[in-house]
Amino acid sequence: MSDLPTPVAAAADPAASPAPPRQTARGGGGLDLTNGPIAKTLILFALPTLASNILQTLSGSVNAMWVGQFLGESALAATANANIIMFLMFATFFGFGMAATVLIGQAIGRGDVDAARRATGGVTGLALLFSAAIAIAGWFASDTILRWLDTPAEAFGYAHDYLRVTFVAVPASMLMVTLMMASRGAGDAVTPLRFMILSVVLDILLNPLLILGIGPFPRLGIAGSALATAIAGTVSLAGMIGWFYAKDHVLRLRGRELAYLAPKWSELRFVVGRGLPMGAQMLVISGAGIVMIGLVNREGLVTAAAYGATLQLWNYIQMPALAVGAAVSAMAAQNIGANRWDRVSAITNGGIAINLAMTGVLIALLLAFDRAALALFLGADSPAIEVSRHIQYVATWTFLPFGTTIVLIGTLRANGSVVPPLIILFLSMFPIRFGIYWFAYPALAADAIWWSFPLSSLASLAMAWAVYRHGGWRGAMRGAGG
């Protein structure tokens, strides 16, 4: 089977090779991201992704409410410890999915549907192999991982049960995320939203039934919460695959195209070569999150529970940045593939403005209603509420510079520039963030943890802006070799 078409030739140097005849993307409800008003198109494309992210986070928050209200603060702290491990596992594969999304976006921009399908098949097959290995290894390593995190003794048993069941669900979850990313790369953000709605509804309904053993369901405690999420994800994955075929989605595979599911190095060179640094970016973020969990755990169970509730609220605050950043990356990739470089800077500027407006509104709402929101997770009389409110006032504004950085990195990523963002994230997350902690802790105690968030985010923004304005990322794909 031939190599994947090099996205460079058509995007960065149109004379290097003739463009294939443009094909029409069939099915899926994809938007044309290479024509029309930029701001309107970007908003229309980002909104379904934002809705999907909000729904996914809402599901996690409702589940945390069930766990906190039914099983107590120790169980809630256990889910925070287990969830950071899951983020780490998905971060490991995230880069491959994003690299495939770049390939898919540029291929759709060129009108090369077959290249988009080959990229989709290759990354899907890779996800199957990777997730199966993670599920098996995670089942046996759960206790060791939790000990590394200094999980409080009161929460250890809960975390063990929750983490093991969650590991079993990794293959279905990872395939679902992979197909959603691929679909958005093709300009279709509506299909992922449909099946995120299905997943969230099932998850919310099944959680109390399996935690408490209502009706014919067994009483499984915290393991029931993880099992509910697993069942919901598996059903939604099956539904999404069926929808792809029923609607003749542009990325569906049939006949000889099913062979694309067998990963071949010739077709995965770009995915692996660009995906490793992208995945390393997420590993840096998740690794810093794991270290932060360990530092928070040292402050005691009340602070750990407060931080767990704070993370639930912060998940909502970061949603616009993640949705707009993903939309900017996919939209920029399609325009690069179509050789519409005149639109790329405008896409980035529009993404920054949209993100700042949306994130600013969410921060204001959170700070206005923080006590009521926190009570949903901790109970109205929990001593952790005041600790969490203090964290909010010190650190929540970090998501303004964070969101701008995410948009800038999304644009860099759209043309295969992945090493500078990795360096930026590493410097901001480790020597800068933890340097702030170590130097400030003797004077500020736990406040040193909270101040390290916004200060390190400002540092990452300054570095990302310098690379965007003065770096050579516009030629990053030249000679990439597909």
Secondary structure as GFF3:
##gff-version 3
##sequence-region A 1 482
A	DSSP	alpha_helix	7	12	.	.	.	ID=ss1
A	DSSP	three_ten_helix	14	16	.	.	.	ID=ss2
A	DSSP	alpha_helix	38	71	.	.	.	ID=ss3
A	DSSP	alpha_helix	73	110	.	.	.	ID=ss4
A	DSSP	alpha_helix	113	148	.	.	.	ID=ss5
A	DSSP	alpha_helix	153	168	.	.	.	ID=ss6
A	DSSP	alpha_helix	170	185	.	.	.	ID=ss7
A	DSSP	alpha_helix	190	212	.	.	.	ID=ss8
A	DSSP	alpha_helix	222	246	.	.	.	ID=ss9
A	DSSP	three_ten_helix	255	261	.	.	.	ID=ss10
A	DSSP	alpha_helix	265	297	.	.	.	ID=ss11
A	DSSP	alpha_helix	301	317	.	.	.	ID=ss12
A	DSSP	alpha_helix	319	337	.	.	.	ID=ss13
A	DSSP	three_ten_helix	341	343	.	.	.	ID=ss14
A	DSSP	alpha_helix	344	368	.	.	.	ID=ss15
A	DSSP	alpha_helix	370	378	.	.	.	ID=ss16
A	DSSP	alpha_helix	384	395	.	.	.	ID=ss17
A	DSSP	three_ten_helix	396	398	.	.	.	ID=ss18
A	DSSP	alpha_helix	399	414	.	.	.	ID=ss19
A	DSSP	alpha_helix	419	427	.	.	.	ID=ss20
A	DSSP	pi_helix	428	432	.	.	.	ID=ss21
A	DSSP	alpha_helix	433	444	.	.	.	ID=ss22
A	DSSP	alpha_helix	447	470	.	.	.	ID=ss23
A	DSSP	three_ten_helix	473	475	.	.	.	ID=ss24
###
